[in-house]
Amino acid sequence: MKEHVVEVRTTISESDAPMSAETLMLLDEARRIAHKAYAPYSRFRVGAAALLDNGEVVSGSNQENAAYPSGLCAERVTVFYANAHYPDAKIMRLMIYAETDNGPVERPITPCGACRQVLLEKESVQGSPIRVSLAGADSIYNVGSVSQLVPLSFVPKSLEG
């Protein structure tokens, strides 16, 4: 039997460290859109902002429903919006921010499994990495590509057998 080690390389920036203009802009947009989340059941609001290769920034927030499986996460809302309005654009970077009624989550959250799969397919189809930034109250985790969040992945090419 062989052993295969899987690692996720993440850089962590403290929230009081200087941020690039791009990081500040995406974080501000993710925070702004999180306030528009429809989250009356969980009271957990998530915002995601994506920078596209055409310079556009698109964003989305989580949308809950009393029939719980019918809701949608901020990450998928954002990716689907980008695909609908800019079908040929690549997502270069995605910022994810979450808060509760008590303010920003202390530690950054990661995308759920369904969101990881949607992001992974987008990255695979566009043929270039999507940098993912996860913002919490005290730090931002930066991951170089979605494939690092899903190291043993199922991508469209997997269907070829």
C-alpha positions as CSV (number, residue, x, y, z in Angstrom):
1,M,0.0,0.0,0.0
2,K,1.2,3.5,-0.9
3,E,0.7,6.5,1.3
4,H,-0.2,9.8,-0.4
5,V,0.2,13.0,1.7
6,V,-2.2,15.8,0.8
7,E,-1.4,19.3,2.0
8,V,-3.2,22.6,1.7
9,R,-0.8,25.6,1.5
10,T,-2.4,28.7,3.0
11,T,-0.9,32.1,3.8
12,I,-2.5,33.9,6.7
13,S,-2.5,37.7,6.9
14,E,-3.3,39.3,10.2
15,S,-6.2,41.7,9.9
16,D,-4.0,44.6,11.1
17,A,-1.4,43.9,8.4
18,P,-1.3,46.2,5.4
19,M,-3.7,45.0,2.6
20,S,-3.4,45.5,-1.1
21,A,-6.0,47.7,-2.8
22,E,-7.5,44.6,-4.4
23,T,-7.9,42.9,-1.1
24,L,-9.5,45.9,0.5
25,M,-11.9,46.4,-2.4
26,L,-13.0,42.7,-2.4
27,L,-13.3,42.6,1.4
28,D,-15.4,45.7,1.4
29,E,-17.7,44.3,-1.3
30,A,-18.0,40.9,0.5
31,R,-18.9,42.7,3.7
32,R,-21.4,45.0,2.0
33,I,-23.2,42.2,0.2
34,A,-23.2,40.0,3.4
35,H,-25.5,42.6,4.9
36,K,-28.0,41.9,2.1
37,A,-28.1,38.1,2.9
38,Y,-31.5,36.6,3.5
39,A,-30.7,34.6,6.6
40,P,-33.7,34.8,8.9
41,Y,-33.2,31.2,10.2
42,S,-29.5,30.8,10.8
43,R,-28.7,34.5,11.3
44,F,-25.4,33.6,9.7
45,R,-24.7,36.0,6.8
46,V,-22.1,35.3,4.1
47,G,-20.9,37.5,1.3
48,A,-18.7,36.6,-1.6
49,A,-17.0,38.9,-4.1
50,A,-15.3,37.8,-7.2
51,L,-12.8,39.7,-9.4
52,L,-13.1,38.7,-13.0
53,D,-10.4,38.9,-15.6
54,N,-12.3,41.6,-17.4
55,G,-12.0,43.8,-14.4
56,E,-15.6,43.4,-13.2
57,V,-16.4,42.6,-9.6
58,V,-19.5,40.5,-9.0
59,S,-20.9,39.5,-5.6
60,G,-23.6,37.4,-3.9
61,S,-24.9,36.6,-0.5
62,N,-26.5,33.5,1.0
63,Q,-30.2,33.1,0.5
64,E,-32.1,30.9,2.9
65,N,-35.5,29.3,2.6
66,A,-37.9,27.8,5.1
67,A,-37.5,24.6,3.1
68,Y,-33.8,24.4,4.1
69,P,-32.4,22.5,1.1
70,S,-33.8,25.2,-1.2
71,G,-31.4,27.9,0.0
72,L,-28.2,28.8,-1.7
73,C,-24.7,29.8,-0.4
74,A,-23.0,33.1,-1.3
75,E,-20.2,31.4,-3.2
76,R,-22.6,29.6,-5.6
77,V,-24.8,32.7,-6.0
78,T,-21.6,34.7,-7.0
79,V,-20.3,32.1,-9.4
80,F,-23.7,31.6,-11.1
81,Y,-24.2,35.3,-11.4
82,A,-20.7,35.7,-13.0
83,N,-21.5,32.8,-15.4
84,A,-24.9,34.3,-16.4
85,H,-23.6,37.8,-17.0
86,Y,-20.0,37.3,-18.1
87,P,-20.0,33.7,-19.5
88,D,-16.5,34.1,-21.1
89,A,-14.8,35.8,-18.1
90,K,-12.5,33.9,-15.7
91,I,-12.7,34.3,-12.0
92,M,-9.3,35.5,-10.8
93,R,-10.0,35.8,-7.1
94,L,-12.9,35.1,-4.7
95,M,-13.2,36.8,-1.2
96,I,-15.5,35.1,1.3
97,Y,-16.7,36.9,4.5
98,A,-19.2,35.8,7.2
99,E,-20.9,37.4,10.1
100,T,-23.5,36.7,12.8
101,D,-25.6,39.2,14.8
102,N,-22.5,39.6,17.0
103,G,-20.3,40.8,14.1
104,P,-17.7,39.1,11.9
105,V,-16.8,35.5,12.6
106,E,-13.6,35.4,14.5
107,R,-12.0,32.7,12.4
108,P,-12.5,32.5,8.6
109,I,-15.0,30.0,7.3
110,T,-14.4,27.7,4.3
111,P,-16.8,26.9,1.5
112,C,-19.1,23.9,2.0
113,G,-18.7,20.8,-0.1
114,A,-21.2,21.8,-2.7
115,C,-19.6,25.2,-3.1
116,R,-16.2,23.7,-3.4
117,Q,-17.4,21.4,-6.2
118,V,-19.0,24.3,-8.1
119,L,-15.8,26.4,-7.7
120,L,-13.6,23.5,-8.7
121,E,-15.6,23.0,-11.9
122,K,-15.4,26.7,-12.7
123,E,-11.6,26.6,-12.1
124,S,-11.2,23.5,-14.2
125,V,-13.3,24.8,-17.1
126,Q,-11.6,28.2,-17.2
127,G,-8.2,26.5,-17.1
128,S,-6.6,28.8,-14.6
129,P,-6.6,29.0,-10.8
130,I,-9.1,30.9,-8.7
131,R,-7.3,32.4,-5.7
132,V,-9.6,32.1,-2.6
133,S,-9.4,34.5,0.3
134,L,-11.4,33.7,3.5
135,A,-11.9,36.6,5.8
136,G,-12.4,36.5,9.6
137,A,-12.2,39.2,12.2
138,D,-8.6,38.6,13.0
139,S,-7.1,37.3,9.8
140,I,-7.5,36.4,6.1
141,Y,-6.5,33.0,4.9
142,N,-5.3,32.9,1.3
143,V,-5.3,29.8,-0.9
144,G,-3.7,29.8,-4.3
145,S,-6.4,27.8,-6.0
146,V,-9.7,26.0,-5.4
147,S,-8.0,22.7,-6.2
148,Q,-6.0,23.1,-3.0
149,L,-9.3,23.1,-1.1
150,V,-10.4,19.9,-2.9
151,P,-7.2,17.9,-3.3
152,L,-8.8,14.6,-4.3
153,S,-11.2,16.1,-6.7
154,F,-13.9,15.2,-9.2
155,V,-13.6,17.4,-12.3
156,P,-15.3,17.3,-15.7
157,K,-12.3,15.4,-17.1
158,S,-13.1,12.6,-14.5
159,L,-16.1,11.7,-16.6
160,E,-13.9,10.6,-19.4
161,G,-13.0,7.4,-17.5
